[in-house]
Amino acid sequence: MEQIINQLAKEFSIRPQQVEDTINLIDGGNTIPFIARYRKEVTGNLSDALLRDLDVRLIYLRKLEKRKEEVTSSIEEQGKLTPELKSAILKSQTLQEVEDLYLPYKQKKKTRASVAREKGLEPLALQILAQKLTTAELEEAALNYIDTEKEITTAAEAMQLAMDIIAEIVSDNGTYRGVIRKCTYDKGQIKSTVVKGKEADNPELEMYFDHTEAIKTIKDHRILALNRGEKKKALTVKLLAPSEEIEAYLKKELVKGQPSSFLLKAIADSYTRLIAPAIEREIRTALKERAEEGAIKMFALNLKKLLLQPPFKEKVTMGFDPAFRTGCKIAVLDKVGKVLDYTTIYPTFGKGQAEKAEKEFLELIERHQVDIIAIGNGTASRESEAFVAETIKKTKVPVQYIVVNEAGASVYSASELGTEEYPDINVSIRGAISIGGRLQDPLSELVKIDPKHIGVGQYQHDVNQKELERVLEATVEDAVNNVGVNVNRASVALLKYVAGVNKTIANNIMDYRNSVGPIKSRKELMKVKGLGAKAYEQCAGFLRIDDGDNILDNTGVHPRRPTKAWKSFSNLKGSRKKNWVPGNSRICLTILTILKWQPSWKLGSPPFMILSKN
């Protein structure tokens, strides 16, 4: 464990003690948002982004250590573990290095070499490798292995079986593999060609129909494009390795003096048949993982920006879902997102329908005094924008409009959650509600949609879906906990992203609100079924109660972290009373912000703050 701690400290440029304390918090069941917000003094003020990267790296290093133990144990059971091999395994920095060292001792499926060994050809193979006999002498030695019962009828067959064993011995050498892998990556090229007859169906891949570039410098988006083309069976992709240089390296390592032609053939066969295909698979996999990691990080960044867009609160909002044939769906939401009205209009269906659509549209605006219109950016968006821009000129209501990203709205419309929230409203109208809601409160609305359907980047269906889901879920969790959640207004979809709260607890909170009424204090959360002491510790600081018994329940101050500021504040009476409040200045400023009081500072030791009402 000490080795892992020191390695993480080096990689993240932090102190080993910070790493150890952070690992203890993670192992203790604490969530990343909770650690980042409420255990800063323990971690040394590490950010949530760094904590998540550290957590992922910790999982990898633990997996690496476990694999080292498994490999060492397996080789030891075979009686082949030497001090040098054990040391090499323990010093390995990656899983690939461990697997390279384990390769000669790994239990394999039936191979040409294993068949040759079963037929007793290993001694002949070792004679060839020893290079003490001439070619003629080896041919003569091969005659001794002719055995019709073992289906060896000629010396040439015996020699071929011996060369198969040599090819596998060379291929299984971890040192050779490492050098060849690096040489291929550094000096090789990746080439793509179009599959005959697929040109017309894949114009977006035209630049890759006959494309070659260095493996070392290829960009991530090109790797993903090549992989997509290969998956569609439109492209053939292969690596061009410096094979002559690699074979020269193998000969230099293996040949001593004047080699037999059998050894040279075995070396060439080992590289061509065994090593090269394996190295190509490994490099292609590594490129794919690198490209996917970069793409997923970009998806996460785009998603975070989308989730943390400023909300248009306290505004009556109209969601406008554009369309041609099926008509434009409209939903009007009040200032807190409750559906007031909805309809479908057909502004592109000829003059008669256009006039009717204009009249109905204006009536909705004036009846509900709409403040802002959110127009989806999908099909017919430009035509709908032109219709809205021209029509709102005919009303005295000071209404404005904005075009918003509608990605995922249709997914939400037909989802189980959409049905639960609006069981009596047509599925097509739910899309308009979602469009309006994501303008009013982007975070609260977008959490209802699977992050993969929000449209945050290219190639999102080509990357590792499990890893994409993990990263995007973490991004949503960080965004939700960064903002905080009103426990009495939040949906289950939003509550389940709060640190320490899962879907079951979120449903239980909703059930409690429906049966008992609004939650008045954070302490009352302990009455929710399934929300125990540990879950309460994790979630309490991220849940807000804006009209509860304690004003601090509407802040990021954790109820289980009492401070002098908290105690002093609880003694305040009267909005104009002045009082000395010692303690944590950040928490004091939080209190003042809520009360809309202005702080004035008085120097001294310790420093104090005077509270004064505007």
N, C-alpha and C positions, 0 to 999 in steps of 0.2 A: 504493500500500500504506500509505503514511503516513496518508492520509485515513481508511482503514479502521481503522487502529490508534487514531487520535485519536477516531473516532466510538465505537468499542467502549469505550475508556477512559471516555468521557463517559457512555455508556449504563449501564455497570456500576459507575461511580463508583470506578474503580481507576486506578493510574498507567499511562501509556502504555508504560513499560518492562515492566510486568507483562504487558500485552497482547502486546507484541512477543515476549517470552520464551516465553509460553504458545503463541503461534502457531508459533514455531520448534519447540517440543516436539511439537505436534500434527502439523506438516508432516514432522517427523522419524520419524513412524510410531509414536509412543508412545501407549499407550491412556490413556483418561481416568482409570481407577482407578490406574494406575501414576503418572501425573503428580500426581494428588491426594495419593497416599500418600508417594511417594518423591522428588518434586521440589518440595516445599514451599518450599525455600530459593530456588528459581528463580522460582516463580509468586507468591511472597509469601503463601503459606498459603491459596491459593484452594480452596474446597470443591469436591467432585465435582459437586454440583448446579449451582454457578455455572459450572464448567468446561464442563459439557454445554450449558448455555444459551448460553455464549459460542461454543462450537463451532457450534451451530445458526445463531446470528446471523452468524458468520463466513462460513458457507456461503452465506447469503442475500446478504450484502454483496458477496461475490466474484461471485455470479451477477448482481447488479445492475451491478457494474463491467463485467462481460463484455457484458451487454446494452447498456450505454451505448456501448461500443466498436463493437458490431455496428450499432446504430442510426446512430451518427455516420458510420460508414463507408458505410452504405447511402445516406444522404442526400447525402453528399459525392459518391458515384458518380453521383448524379442531377444534380449541379451545383447543388444548392439549399441547401447548408449555409452559413448566414450566421454571423458571429461571435456574434451575439445568440442564435441558436438553439443553437449549440454550447455556449455558456455555460449556457443554461437546462437542456440535457440533462445536463451535467456536475454541475450543482447539484441535480439531482433526488435525492430521498431514498427514493423507492419505485419499484418496477417499474411501478406504475400511472401515475405521473407521466411516466416515460419513454415508455410506450406512448401516453399522451395526446399528447405532443409529436410522436411518430412517425406518428400516425394520418393526417395529410394526405399523407404521403409513402409510406405503406405500399402495397405492391402488392395490389390488391383483386381479388376475383373479379368476375364480370360483375354490374353494378348498373344501376339505372335511369339514374343519372347518367353512368356510363361509356358506356351506349348513346347517350345524348343527346350526349355529347362526340364520339363516333364519327360522329354525324350532323351535326356542325359547329355545335351550338347554344351553345357556350361564349361566343362574343362577345355574343350576345343576353342571356345570363345576367349577364355582367359589366355590360352596359348597365342592367339592372334594379337590380343592386347599387349602381351609381354614382349612381342616383337623380337623374339630370340631365334625364330625359325624363318627360313626363306619361304618364298611362295611355293616352291616345289615341295619343300619339306612339309608345309601345312597341307598341301593337297594329298600328300602321302598319308599324313596323320588322319585326314578326314576319312580315309578308307576304313579305318577301325570303327567308325560309327555307323557303317551301313548295317541296317537291321530291318528286314522286311516286316517283322511283327510290329515295329514302330513306324512303319510306312516310310522308311528311309532307304531308297533303292540305289542311290548313287552318291559319290563323294560330293558332287556339286550341291545336292539337296542338303547334305550334312553341313556343308560350308554356309549355305544360305541361312539355315537355322541358327548357326553360330553367329553370323552377322546380325541376325535379328536381336540376339541377346546383347551384342555390343551396342547396337543402335539404342536400345532401351537404357543401358548403363550410362551412355553419354547423355541421353535425354533427361535422365533423372538427376543429373548433377546440378545442384542448386547454384553453385558458383557460375557455371556456364550459362545457366538460364538467366541469372541476373545481368551478366555482361551482355548477352544477346538481346535481352529485353531493352536495356538502355541504348544499345547501339541502334536497334530498330526504331526506337522512339526518337532518338536524336537525329538520325540520318535518313530515316525512311520517309516514304510518301504515302498518302492515301489517295486512291484513284477511284473515280466513279464513272460508269458508262451506262447509257440508257438501254433498257431491255427492248429489243426490236419489236416494233408494233405498239409501244406504249407512249410514243412521243405526243400524239394528239390529245390523249386523255390527261396528260400531266404538264400543261404549259408552265405552271408555277415552278417546275423543277428544271426548266430549260438550261439554266446555267450549270447544272450538274450532269448534263447529258454526256459530256466528255470533259471531266474536270480532274485536275491533279494538283495537290499542294502538300507542303511539308506537314508531317504529323505533328511536329513540335509546335507549330505556329497556327494550326487551324483554329478558327474561332468557334465558340460554343454553339452559336446559332446554326453554323454550317454543319456541325456534327449532328444536331437534331434534325436538320433538313435531310441529310444523307440517310439517317436512320429511318425517317418517315418514308422517303422514297424507296428504301429497301423493303420496308414493311408492306408497302403498297405493291411490291414486286415490279416497280417501275425502274429501279436502278440496281446495278450490280456494284458492290463496293468491296474493294480489297486493298490490302497494304502491300506496298512495294518496298521490300527490305533490301539493304546492301548485302545480298547473299554471298557474294564473292569474298567480301571482307570478313563476314561471319565464319564462313568455311575455312578461311585462312587462319582465323583465330583458333578454331577448334583443332586444326592440324598442328598448330604451334603448341597447343596444350597437350595433345595426345601422342603426336608422332615423335619417336626417339630413333634417330639414325635413319636407316633405310627401311621404310614401312612396306608391308605387303600390300598388294592391290586389294586384298580382302578388307583390310583395315580402312583404307581410303574410301572404298565403296560403303562400308558400314557408317563412317562418319557422315558422308554425303546423304545417305538414307536417313540417318538419325535427324539431321537438320530438316531435310525436305519433308519427310513423312510425319515426324513426331514433334520436333521443337518448333518449327515455323508456324504450323497451324495453331499450336497451343499459345505461342507468344502473340499471334494475331488476335486470338480470342481475348487474351488478357488485356492487350492494349485497347482493343475496341471497347471492352467492358469499362476500362479505366476512363477512356474518353467520354463514354456515355455517362458515367457517374459524375464526371467533372462538369459536363454540359448540363446535366439535370440539376446538379447542385446550384450552378449559376442561375439557371432559369427559375428554379424554385425560390431562390433568394430575391430575384427580381419580382416574381409574383407576390411574394410576401411584402416587399416594399410598396408595390402599387396598391395592394389591398389595404395596407395600413393607412396610406394617404387617403384612400377612398373612405375608409371607416371614420377617420378623424376629420372629415370635412366639417366646417362650421355648420351647425343646424340653423334652420329658419324657424325659430321657436315663436310661439304666440302669434302665429299668422294663420288665417283661414286659407287653406290651400286646396287647389284643384289639381287632381292628377289627370293627365290627358294622355291616353294610350292611342297613338295614331294607327290607322289602317285604311285600306282602300275598300276591298270587297265587303268585309265584315263590319265596317263602320268604326268610327272613333269612340272608344269607351271613355266615359268621364265619371270621376268620383270626387265629391267635395268633402273635405275633412275640416273639422273645427280646429281650434287652436291647440288642442291636446291630442289630435289625431283620430277623434271619433267620426265615423261616417255620418254625414248629414244628408247626402243626396247622391244619386247616381243615375246615369242614362247613357244612351248610345245615339250618336248623331252621324249623318252621312253628308259631309260637306263636299264630297267629290262626285256625288251621284246626280249630276245635272243641276240646272238652275233652280227647279222647284225644291229639291231636297236641300240644296245649299242655302236657300232662303229660310227654310224651316230649321235647319241646323243653326244658322246664325241667330234666329229668334230664341230658340231654346237655350243656346249657349249664353246669350246676354241675360236671359231671365235668371239663370242659375247664378251668374255673377252678382246681379243686383239683389236677388233674394237673400243670398248668404253673405253679401259684402266680401267677396273673395279678395284677398290681398295679393296672392301670387299664384301663378299657374306653372305646373311642372309638366313639360312636354317630353315624352319619351323619344329617344333618338333612333328608333327602329324604322321599319318600313313606313313610308308616307310621312316621315318626320318633317321634311322640308315643306311639303304641301300643307301640313297641319300648322307649322310655324307661321307660314304666310297667312293662313286663315285666321289664326289667333291674333297676329300682329295687326291685321286690317280690321278685325271685328272689335277689338277692345278700344279702338278709337271712337266707337259709337256709344260708349258708356261713360258716365260721370264718375263711376267708381275708380279710384286710383289703383288699378290693378296692373301688375307687371307679369312677365313670363320669363322662364328660363328653360333651356333644354338640358335634360339630365340623362345619365346613362341608365338604360332600362334593362341591362343584362341581368338575367335571372328572374325577372318579373313573371315571365310565363311559367317558369319552373315553380315559383312560389304559388302561383295561381292554382296549379293542379296538385299541389303538395298536401300531405295530411294536415300539416299545420295551418295552411290556408283554409282548408275545409273546416277545421276546428274553430278558427277565429271568425270566419264568416260563412256559417253553414247555410244561411238563407239567401246568400248573394251569388249570382251567376259567376262561374269560374272566369269568364272574360273580364268582368268588372273588377275582380280581385287584382288583376294586373295594374289597372289604373290606380287602385288604392295603394299598391306597393310603390308605384312611381311617385305619388304624392307624399307618401310616408317617408321615402328616402330623401326627399328634399327637406321635410320638416325635421327629421331626426335620422340622419344617415346610419348611425351606429345601431340604433334600436331596430331599424327596418332591415338592414343588410344582414344582421345576424340570423335572420329567419331563413336565409338562403344558404345552401351549401356553398362554401367559399369557392369551390371549383367552377361554379356556374355564374360567378359574378363577372367574369370576363376580365381578368387582371393581367393577361399576357398571352403570348403565342405558345404553341406547342404544349399547352397544359395537359392535353390528353396523351402526349407522347412520353412524358416523364414518369418516374416511379410514383404510382398513385398513392401508395401507402405513405411514402415520405412527403409527398405534396400535401396530403391530408394532415399529417402531423405538424408540418411547418405552418400551414395556413390556420389550423386550429389554434396553435400557439400564438400566432399573430392576432387573431381575433380576441383571444383571452387577454393578451397584453393591452390591446386597445380598450377593451371593456373595463378592465381594472384600472387603467390609467385615468379614465374619465369618471368611473364610479356609476353606481346604478341605484335609481330610486326604487326601493323595495316594494313600495305600494303601487307603482305604476308599471313596472317592468313585466314583460311577457316571460313565459317559460323559456322561450328561445334565447332571451337576453340573460336571464338569471343563471342558466346552466353554464355560462362562461365565467361567472364570478368565481374567484379562487375558493376552493373548498366546497363548491356547490356543484353537484351533478344533476342530471335530468330528473332523477327521482326526488331529490331534495327540492329542486325548483318546482316540481309539480305539487309537493307537499306545502311549500310556501304559498302557492296559488290557492290550494284548497283551504289553507288556514285563513287567508284573506277573505275568501268567499264565505266561510262559515262564521268567523269571528269579527271580521271587519278590518280596517286599516291597522297596520302595526304601528304602535305608538312609541316604541323604544327598541334599541338594539337588543337589550336584555330579553325582550319578549320573543326574540327569534329562537331562544332556547326551548320554547314551548312547541316549536314546529317539529313534527314527527321526523326522526332520522337526523336532525341537526344537532349533533352532540358537541361536546366541549372542543374537540379538535377541529371540527368543521366550523364552529363558531369563531374560534381563534383565527382561522384562515380567512373567513369571509367578512367578518364584522366591519373591518375598516374600509371595505369597498362598497358596502351598502349604505344608502343615504335615506334619511327620513326627514322630509322638509317641514313637516308640521307636527313633529313629535313632542315628547315631554322634555327632552334635553336638546338644546340647540346644537351641541357638539355632535349629535348623531347625524347631523347634516354636513359633517366635515370628514376629512381623512384622518382625524385623530382616532387612534385605536382605543376602544373602551377598556382594554386590559393593559394599557400602558399609561397609568395615571401620572400626571406631572404637576408641578407647582402651578403652572398656568391654569390647568384644569381646576385645581382646588381653589385657587384665587378667584377664578371666574365664577365658580358656583356660589360664591358669597356676594356677587354683585346684585344690587337691587336698584331699580330705577334706571331709565334710559340715559339720564343725564349725570348719574353718579360718577365721580372720578375715583380712581383707585390705583394703587401700586400693584403691578402684576409682575412678579419675578419669574424667571425660568426661561424656557426655550422660546427664543424670539420667533422662530418659524411658526410654532403653534399659536403664539400670541397674535401674529399677523393674520393667521387663518381665522381666529375669533373676530378680530377687528374687521376683516373683510366681510364676514357674514353680517355683523352689526352695522356696517357702513360707518364705523368710527375711524377717525384719523389718529395715527400714532404720533406722539412727539417724544423725543428721546431726551433723557437726562443722564449725563455722564456720571459715572461713579463705579464703585466696586462693591458688590456686583452691579452690573447695569440694570436699570429698571425702566419700565415704560409707563407713561401716563396715558390713560384712556380718556379721550374727550369726544363727545358727540358733536357732529356737524351742527 
